[in-house]
């Protein structure tokens, strides 16, 4: 693969995403500054606390630069809070919470319950069953016409794609399966570079 995949490293399980990418022989760097962002061709936005991440993106000067890069076609993969950051509408977001509106979806934060309600399940996808780890996960309440559903749980979409943007309600970095990261790299990042 030509280029480097960055993992937003302001909060959350960013190191686990880098480990998944490294296992696929993909060069990965942790992104904390606009200088770091300038070195990457694609970006992973991990889980964490979405309103805190929104604040950190703004205070670090990264928000507007990432927004421009996404608008220019940078491939991006958001998991859990990362999905919330990519959504066009956050049903229960804070008044000062910002999102990139890169996915035509409406999400509700923590809709699958509190930390004690966390669960794991296998999800059917076009590339086989993927193990989903749901921790205070967002629920997609509306999807736009251009959004492709790649995986569902109890009838609700939990894995979606719109062009070069991929998002999951769950944490694929917290299991042994590398297929979702491989799908992002091979089908979204690399195919667009060809």
N, C-alpha and C positions, 0 to 999 in steps of 0.2 A: 504494500500500500504506500502511495506517495503521501507524505504529510504526517501530521501528528494529531492525535485526538487529545483534547484537553478535558479535564474533569474539574468542574467548579469546586473549589476547595475552601469555601467560606464556612461550611457547616455540614454535618451529616457524614455518611459512610463513603466519603470520596476515595479513601485508600482502597476499599474493597472493589470499587469500580476499576481503579487502576490495575489491581491484581488480575481482574478478569481480562482486561485488555492486554496486559503483558502476557498472559497465558495464550493469547491468540497471536503473539508476536507483533503486536501493534505498539508503536511508540506512544507513550502517554506522559503528559505532564500535568501537574496540579496547577490550576489557574486561580490566582489570587489578585492579580493586577492586570491593568490594560496591556502592559508589556507582555505578560504571559499569554494573554488572549491573542496577541499579534502573531504568536508562534504556532497557532493551531489551525487546522482545516475543518475541525468538527468539535462539538462540545457535548459533554454529558453533564446534566444537572441532577445531582443526587437528591435523596430524601433529606429531611431535616424539619425545621419548623418554618413554614412558608412565609409567614409575616416577618419573622426575623431575617430570613434569607432576602426578602424583598428590601428590607431596610439596609442590610449589609451590601447588597448590590448597588443601591443608590449611594451610600456613604463612601464606598470604595471607588466610585466613578465607573464601575463596570456596566451598570444597567443600560445606559444609552448606547455604549459601544457594542454590547451584545445584541441589543435591539436592532442596530444597524446591520450587524453581521447576519442575523437571522433574516432580515428583510432582503439582504443581498444573496440569500440562498445557502448560508452555512447549514450543514446537517447538524441536528441537535436531538438528543435523547434525554427526556426527563422522566425520573422515577419518583413516585409519591409526591413530595413537595415540589420536585422538579416539574411534574405534570401540572400542578397548580400554577406554577410560574409561567407555564406555556399557554394556559387556558385563556380564552377570550372573555370569560365571565367567571367570577368566584362568588358563589351564592352567599357565603357567609364570611367574606373577607373583611379585614379591618378597613376603615375609611382611607387610611394612608398606604394601604397595600397595593403594590403595582404588579402587573403581569405583562408578559410580552405579546399576548393576543396572537400567538403563532398557530394555535389550534382552535378551530371553530367548535369549541365545546364549552359547556357550563359544568363546573365542578362544585361539590360541597366538601369542605375540609372535614377531616376526621369522621366521615359519615359511616364508616364501618365500626365505629366505637372507640372507646378509650384504649390505653395501653393494655389493660387487662383483657380486652376483647380481641387481641391480636390472634391471627390464625394463619394456617398454611393450607394450600390446596393445589392440586394439579389443574392446569388450564389447557384446553385444547387450542392449538394455534395452527396456522398453515404449515409450520415447520416442526410439528410434533408437540407432545404435551410438555408444558413448561411448569416448573414448580413455582408457585407464587407465595411470597411471604408478605402478608398484609399487616402493617403496624400503623394504627391510627390513619388508615388509608383514606384518600379522597374517593368520592363516588361521582362518576360522570352522570349528570342528570339530563343533558341534552347534547346531541351531536349534530353538526352541520352536514349538509349533503356531500361535501367534498372530503369528509372524514371516513376512513376505512376502519372498520372494527376487525381486529386480528385475534382478539380473545375476550371472552365474557365469563362472568361468575354469577350464577343465579339470575341470568337474563340481563345483567348490567354489563356494559362494556368496561373492560379493565385494561385493555391493550389496544391502542389506536395509532393510526398513522395518517398524516396529511402531508403529502409531498415529501419533503426532506425532514419532516418533524415526526419523531416517534415518541410515544409516552405510555407509561405503565402506572397503574394505581399502586402496584406492589413493588417489592424490592428484589429484583433479579440478581443483585450483587451478593445477596445473603444466602445463596445456595451453591451447590457444586456444578450447576448447569451453565454452560457458556453460550448456549444457542441464541439467546436474545441479544447478547452483545455481538455475537458473530453475525446475526441478521442485520443489526445496525451497521456494522462495519462493511459487510459484503454487499448488502442490498441497498443501502442508503448512501453511505459515504463513498464507497468505491465505484458503484455503478454510475454515479453522477460525475465522477472524475474521468470516466472512459470517453 
